[in-house]
Amino acid sequence: MNNSGLKQPKALFIASGVLLVIGFVPGLPTIPFLFLATFIAVLAYLIVRTAETDKLEEKKKQQTKEMSEEQKQEMRQEELKQLIKVDKLEIEVGYNLISLVLPEQGGDFLDRVSNIRKQIAVELGIILPPIRIVDNLQLPPDLYKIKLHGVELTKYQLYPDKFLAMDPGNTFEEIPGIETKEPAFGTEALWIEESQKENAELANYTVVDPGSVMATHLTEVIREHSHELLGREEVKKLIDNFKEDNEAVIDELMPDLLKLGEIQKILQNLLWEKIPINNLLIILETLADHAPRTKDQSVLTEYVRQGLSRQISNQFTAEDNTLYAITIDPQKEEQLINSVEQSDQGRYLSLEPAQAQDIINKIVSQVKGLLEEGRDPILLTSPMIRRPLKEMVHRTFSDLIVLSFNELESDIDLQVQGVVN
């Protein structure tokens, strides 16, 4: 029996059959023929099984190869998607700052980001989109950047092996360090060595670690740009969550009176002026009340603000329920009301550039007194010009808070600190 026979199991089965028949021929030894027939039959069976197993293995290898090619293709597609994907909020860190981020290197920044998300949800009432943190070897090693929609908003140089010491105004000893400014609020500060930390604290400096500096900076950036982070997807999540307990309000309001995008713009208007949107019940019920009469988002925003009068009053009054503010001379306010015009973008003050700049300068001059006393820069005016006036002054003095009389509770003690004539 040669190798070619071993490759033909059918021939072996035939040979086995022939030997079996011969074994029963009278006069021939039966047992040896039966044994040989059985041996050849078993051998043929094993050859068949081995051939089938080899075919299955080959088939599996081919499938695996094909799957690997598909997976590689999918991975390539995923890489391309990541390259063109623009995250709403992204932090790029230099090489030396990776240790502040990765838990396996002792970093806790990911935990800080999780806490920031919770803090913003409670404080402003919004669900932040995912915050992407990536290392960028092209950055200077100690630098990080914060990007919004792929565009750089701000950057700062951290020293991961040092501490930031800030003078709150009552320190009694100068300490050596690298001069800088705290990134979130712009206050003068120093980078000091860890060995100086205790002495700096004894001298009344406020000392914080690098991770806290970056986390505070990120928090303030989110507060400042919260209206830009509130997309339709985030609004949908808010409304879906709200609808579980308030289905009637949503059914009345959407989609017949207002669409998702229109509600988004109104919520963005509130956040732009630092008004939290966590009281969705009042916001959406107010919209349901007034949307049948107007679809003007600026007007609807003013109605919502009036509905939130208790919240707004509490937000800007002092602990003794006193509101310190400046106002506009009634005659001048009447002139501004008469200058209001309507466009597709909403209401605006139709003033000559020189007139507008003169009003802005006078407002800034009057507000200085409030700032010197450590109070919020608040301007109190008519609801007709509140929003247009805020938009006009915003580019020059973005921190100005403009409130209308209709947004204040009747029991507030109003203290007028100046009048714009």
C-alpha positions in Angstrom: 0.0 0.0 0.0 1.7 3.2 -1.2 1.2 6.9 -0.4 -1.2 7.3 -3.3 -3.5 4.7 -1.7 -3.4 6.5 1.6 -4.7 9.6 -0.2 -7.7 7.6 -1.7 -9.8 6.4 1.3 -12.4 5.1 -1.2 -9.9 2.6 -2.5 -9.1 1.5 1.0 -12.8 1.0 1.8 -13.1 -1.2 -1.4 -10.0 -3.2 -0.4 -11.4 -3.7 3.1 -14.6 -5.0 1.6 -12.7 -7.4 -0.7 -10.7 -8.8 2.1 -13.8 -9.3 4.2 -15.4 -11.3 1.4 -12.2 -13.4 0.9 -12.2 -14.1 4.7 -15.4 -16.1 4.3 -14.2 -18.2 1.4 -14.0 -21.9 2.5 -10.5 -23.2 3.1 -8.9 -19.7 3.7 -8.0 -18.4 7.2 -10.9 -16.2 8.2 -9.6 -14.4 11.3 -6.4 -12.9 9.6 -8.6 -11.6 6.7 -11.2 -10.2 9.1 -8.5 -8.5 11.1 -6.8 -7.0 8.0 -10.2 -5.9 6.6 -11.0 -4.2 9.9 -7.6 -2.5 10.1 -7.9 -1.1 6.5 -11.5 0.1 7.1 -10.4 2.0 10.3 -7.5 3.5 8.5 -9.7 4.7 5.7 -12.1 6.2 8.3 -9.3 8.1 10.0 -8.1 9.4 6.7 -11.6 10.7 5.9 -11.9 12.3 9.3 -8.5 13.9 9.0 -9.3 15.3 5.6 -12.6 16.8 6.8 -10.9 18.3 9.8 -8.2 19.9 7.6 -10.9 21.3 5.4 -12.7 22.9 8.4 -9.4 24.3 9.7 -8.7 25.8 6.3 -12.2 27.2 6.1 -11.8 28.8 9.5 -8.4 30.3 8.6 -10.0 31.7 5.5 -12.9 33.2 7.4 -10.5 34.6 10.0 -8.4 36.1 7.3 -11.5 37.7 5.7 -12.7 38.9 9.2 -9.3 40.4 9.9 -9.4 42.3 6.6 -12.9 43.5 7.5 -11.8 44.5 11.0 -8.8 46.3 9.6 -11.1 48.2 7.2 -13.4 49.1 10.0 -10.5 50.3 12.1 -9.3 52.4 9.2 -12.7 53.9 8.9 -12.9 54.6 12.6 -9.5 56.3 12.5 -10.7 58.5 9.7 -13.9 59.3 11.7 -11.8 60.3 14.7 -9.6 62.5 12.5 -12.6 64.6 11.2 -14.6 64.5 14.4 -14.8 67.8 16.2 -15.6 67.5 19.9 -17.6 70.2 21.6 -15.1 70.5 24.5 -11.5 69.2 24.4 -8.4 69.6 26.5 -5.0 69.0 24.9 -2.1 68.5 27.3 1.6 68.6 26.8 3.9 65.6 27.6 4.8 66.7 31.2 1.1 67.1 32.1 0.1 63.6 31.3 0.9 62.5 34.8 -1.8 64.9 36.1 -4.4 63.1 34.0 -3.6 59.3 34.0 -4.6 57.5 37.2 -1.8 54.9 36.7 0.7 57.8 37.0 -1.0 59.2 40.1 -3.2 61.7 38.3 -6.7 62.5 39.4 -7.8 65.0 36.7 -10.4 62.5 35.3 -12.1 62.4 38.7 -12.0 66.2 38.8 -13.7 66.4 35.4 -16.4 64.0 36.7 -17.0 66.3 39.7 -17.1 69.3 37.4 -19.8 67.7 35.4 -21.9 67.1 38.5 -21.2 70.6 39.8 -22.3 72.3 36.5 -25.5 70.1 36.4 -26.5 71.3 39.9 -25.4 74.9 39.3 -26.6 75.6 35.8 -29.0 72.7 35.1 -27.3 71.5 32.0 -25.9 68.0 31.1 -22.4 68.6 29.7 -21.4 66.8 26.5 -18.3 64.5 26.9 -15.1 66.3 27.6 -12.3 64.8 25.5 -8.7 64.9 27.0 -5.8 64.1 24.7 -2.1 64.4 24.8 -0.5 66.5 22.1 3.3 66.0 21.7 3.5 69.0 19.5 2.6 71.3 22.4 5.3 72.6 24.8 5.6 70.0 27.5 4.1 72.1 30.3 1.2 73.7 28.3 -2.4 72.8 28.0 -5.1 74.1 25.7 -8.9 74.2 26.1 -10.8 74.0 22.8 -14.5 74.6 22.0 -15.8 73.1 18.8 -12.2 72.5 17.7 -11.1 76.1 18.2 -8.7 77.1 20.9 -10.3 79.2 23.6 -7.4 79.5 26.0 -4.1 78.0 27.0 -1.9 78.0 30.1 1.5 76.9 31.2 1.5 74.6 34.3 4.5 73.5 36.4 3.5 69.9 37.5 6.2 69.8 40.2 5.3 73.2 41.7 2.4 75.0 43.5 0.5 78.1 42.6 0.6 80.8 45.4 -2.0 83.7 45.1 -2.0 86.8 47.2 -5.5 87.4 48.6 -4.5 90.9 49.6 -3.4 90.3 53.2 -0.1 88.6 53.0 2.7 89.8 55.2 5.8 88.3 53.6 7.1 88.1 50.1 8.2 84.7 48.8 10.3 84.0 45.7 8.8 82.3 42.7 8.0 82.4 39.0 5.6 85.3 38.3 2.4 84.4 36.5 -1.4 85.0 36.5 -4.0 82.6 37.7 -5.7 81.4 34.5 -9.4 81.4 35.6 -9.6 84.9 37.1 -6.4 86.6 36.0 -5.1 87.4 39.5 -1.4 87.8 40.1 0.3 84.6 41.3 3.6 82.8 41.8 4.8 79.3 41.0 6.7 78.1 44.1 8.6 75.0 45.0 6.9 72.3 47.2 9.4 73.1 49.9 8.0 76.7 50.1 4.3 75.6 50.4 4.1 75.6 54.2 5.8 79.0 54.5 3.5 80.5 51.8 0.4 79.3 53.7 1.8 80.7 56.9 2.2 84.1 55.1 -1.5 84.0 54.1 -1.0 83.0 50.5 -3.7 80.8 48.9 -1.7 77.8 47.6 -3.2 75.3 45.2 -1.8 72.3 43.3 -1.4 72.2 39.5 -4.4 69.8 39.0 -6.7 72.2 40.9 -5.5 75.1 38.8 -6.4 73.3 35.6 -9.7 72.1 37.0 -10.7 75.6 38.2 -9.8 77.0 34.8 -11.9 74.4 33.0 -14.9 75.1 35.3 -14.8 78.9 34.6 -14.5 78.3 30.8 -17.6 76.0 31.0 -19.5 78.6 32.9 -18.5 81.3 30.5 -19.5 79.3 27.4 -22.3 77.1 28.8 -24.7 78.5 26.2 -22.5 77.2 23.4 -22.2 73.8 25.0 -26.0 73.4 25.1 -26.8 71.7 21.8 -30.0 70.2 20.6 -28.9 66.7 21.8 -28.3 68.1 25.3 -31.7 69.8 25.3 -33.4 66.7 24.1 -31.9 64.8 27.0 -33.1 67.4 29.4 -36.6 67.4 28.0 -36.8 63.6 27.9 -35.8 63.4 31.5 -38.3 66.2 32.5 -41.1 64.5 30.5 -41.1 61.5 32.8 -42.8 63.5 35.5 -44.3 66.4 33.5 -45.7 64.8 30.3 -48.7 67.3 30.0 -46.4 70.3 29.7 -44.3 68.8 27.0 -47.4 67.5 25.1 -48.9 71.0 25.1 -45.7 72.8 24.1 -44.0 70.4 21.6 -44.1 70.3 18.7 -47.2 72.4 17.9 -46.1 75.6 19.7 -42.3 75.4 19.7 -39.8 73.1 18.1 -36.7 71.7 19.9 -34.4 74.2 18.2 -36.5 77.1 19.4 -36.5 75.9 23.0 -32.8 75.5 22.7 -32.3 79.1 21.6 -34.3 80.4 24.6 -32.4 78.3 27.0 -29.1 79.5 25.4 -30.3 83.1 25.9 -30.7 82.4 29.6 -27.3 80.8 30.0 -25.6 83.6 28.0 -26.6 85.9 30.8 -25.7 83.4 33.6 -29.3 82.5 34.4 -29.4 78.7 35.4 -32.0 76.6 33.6 -32.5 73.9 36.2 -36.0 75.2 36.9 -37.4 73.7 33.7 -41.0 73.4 35.0 -41.3 77.2 35.3 -39.4 77.8 32.0 -41.5 75.4 29.9 -44.9 76.3 31.5 -44.1 80.0 30.8 -43.3 79.2 27.2 -46.6 77.1 26.9 -48.5 80.2 28.2 -47.0 82.7 25.8 -45.9 80.8 22.7 -49.5 80.8 21.3 -49.2 84.6 21.0 -45.6 85.1 19.8 -42.7 83.0 18.4 -40.1 85.8 18.9 -37.4 84.1 20.9 -36.2 87.3 22.5 -39.7 88.2 23.7 -40.2 84.7 25.0 -36.9 84.8 26.8 -38.1 88.0 28.6 -41.3 86.3 29.6 -39.3 83.3 31.0 -37.1 85.7 32.9 -40.1 87.3 34.5 -41.4 83.9 35.4 -38.1 83.2 37.1 -38.3 86.4 39.1 -37.9 84.7 42.5 -34.8 82.8 41.2 -33.3 85.9 39.6 -34.0 88.1 42.7 -32.4 85.6 44.9 -29.4 85.2 42.6 -28.4 88.9 42.6 -29.5 90.3 45.9 -27.3 90.5 49.0 -28.0 88.4 52.1 -30.2 91.1 53.6 -32.4 91.0 50.5 -30.9 94.3 49.2 -30.2 94.9 45.5 -27.5 97.4 44.8 -27.7 98.7 41.2 -27.5 101.7 38.9 -30.4 102.9 36.8 -31.0 105.1 33.7 -32.5 108.5 33.9 -36.2 108.2 32.9 -35.9 110.7 30.1 -32.9 109.0 28.7 -34.6 105.6 29.1 -37.6 106.9 27.1 -35.3 107.9 24.3 -33.8 104.4 24.2 -37.2 102.8 24.2 -38.2 104.9 21.2 -35.0 103.8 19.4 -35.8 100.1 19.6 -36.2 98.5 16.2 -37.1 94.9 15.2 -35.1 92.7 12.8 -35.0 89.0 11.9 -32.4 88.7 14.7 -34.6 90.3 17.3 -34.8 93.8 18.8 -31.9 96.2 18.9 -31.2 99.9 19.7 -31.0 102.0 16.6 -28.4 104.5 17.7 -25.6 106.4 16.0 -22.2 104.9 16.9 -21.2 108.0 18.9 -24.5 107.9 20.9 -24.1 104.2 21.6 -20.4 104.7 22.8 -21.5 107.7 25.0 -24.1 105.6 26.8 -21.6 102.7 27.2 -19.0 105.0 28.7 -21.5 106.5 31.1 -22.7 103.0 32.2 -19.2 101.8 32.8 -18.4 105.0 34.8 -21.4 104.6 37.1 -20.8 100.9 37.6 -17.2 101.5 38.9 -18.6 102.5 42.2 -20.3 99.1 42.6 -17.1 97.3 41.6 -15.0 99.3 44.1 -17.4 98.2 46.9 -17.1 94.6 45.8 -20.6 94.3 44.5 -22.0 92.9 41.3 -22.1 95.4 38.4 -25.9 95.6 38.0 -27.9 97.9 35.7 -31.7 98.1 36.3 -33.8 99.2 33.4 -37.1 98.8 31.5 -38.0 95.3 30.1 -38.4 96.9 26.6 -34.7 97.7 26.4 -33.1 95.2 28.8 -31.9 92.7 26.2 -30.9 95.2 23.5 -29.0 97.2 26.0 -27.2 94.2 27.3 -26.2 93.2 23.8 -24.9 96.7 23.0 -22.7 96.9 26.1 -21.5 93.3 26.1 -18.6 93.7 23.8 -17.2 96.5 25.9 -18.1 95.3 29.4 -19.2 91.6 29.2 -19.6 91.3 33.0 -22.4 93.9 33.2 -25.6 92.4 34.6 -28.7 94.0 33.1 -32.0 93.3 34.9 -35.5 94.7 34.4 -37.9 95.8 37.0 -40.3 93.1 36.0 -37.8 90.4 37.0 -37.6 91.5 40.7 -39.7 90.4 43.6 -41.8 93.2 45.2 -40.2 92.8 48.7 -36.6 93.5 47.5 -34.9 96.5 49.1 -33.5 98.4 46.1 -30.5 100.7 46.7 -29.7 102.9 43.7 -26.0 103.6 43.6 -25.9 105.8 40.5 -28.0 107.1 37.6 -27.0 107.2 33.9 -27.9 110.7 32.7 
